């Protein structure tokens, strides 16, 4: 299993697939599947039965997961970058490979 360099709360841009170019915040990361759920991207429609939380039932739109290889981290300047990990003293830190700055 590879080390995931994108974490929950990061802002990412989709670099491949149907949603290429769109940006969003990572809501959840699935380490075992190498996938992430990104806010507002890869929306799917799910048919639901009536329940206590949703007495009406019907069609609900929700985010589906997207593979990590299709995501690239956005820096504060709005540019995409690859992420590396290095030791800073005795702590591991993530850094931008483009600008070599700590994230």
N, C-alpha and C positions, 0 to 999 in steps of 0.2 A: 504494500500500500504506500502511495506517495504522500509526502507531507503537503498539507493544504496551506497555501499562503494567503488565501482570502478568508476573512473572518466575518461573523455577524456584525452588522453596523457599518461595514465598509460601503462606499459608493463605487459601483462598478459600471462598466459599459459592455454591452454585448458586441462581440467582434465577429460572430459568425451565426448563420441561420436566418430564420424568418424575421427576427427582431433585431437584426444587425443595426448598430448605431444608437439604440435606445439605452437610456441610463436609468439606474434605480439603486435603492438601498437594499443590501442583503438582509433578509429577515431571519433565515435559518439555513444552516449548513448541515448536510448529511455526509459525514466523513466516510462511512462505509460504502456509499454509492458514488462518491465524488460529484455530488450535485448540490445545488443551492436554490433556495426560493428567493427571487428578487421582486421587490415591491412594484406592482403594476406591469410586469413583463410576463409573457407566456400565459395569458389569461385563458382559462378553459371554462366551459359551461358544464355544470353538474346538475343532473336531475335529482331532486330530493323528495322524499316522502314527507308528509306532515308529521311533525313531532312536537314535543313540549316547547322546545326553543323556537321552532318555526312552524306554527300551527297551520299556516297557509300551504306550505310545501312549495313546489315549483322549481324553476331553473335558477341556480345560484352561480355567479361568476366568481372564480377563485384563481389564485396563482398556482401554476404547476412548476415543478422543479426544472432546472436547466443545468446542463453539464458544465463543470468548472472550466473545461478547456475552451468554452465559448465565452468566458468572462475575462475582462481585463480591469485591473484596479485603476481608479481615477485619482490623481493627486489633487491637492488643493488648487493648483493652477488650471485644472480642467484637462490635463493631458493623460493619456493612458500610459501605463508602465508595467513592466514585469517586476515581481517582488522577489527579493532574496532575503536570506536569514544569515546573520553574522553575530559573533560574540562582541558585546560592548562591555568591557570589564568582565563581570561574571554573570551577565544577563544576556539572553538571546533577544535580539531586536530585529524587526522587519525593516528593510530599506528598499528604496526605489532604485532599480538598476539603471534607470535613465539619468537621474540627477544625483544618485548616491546619497540621498538624504534619508534620515530615519523617519519612518511613518508612524 
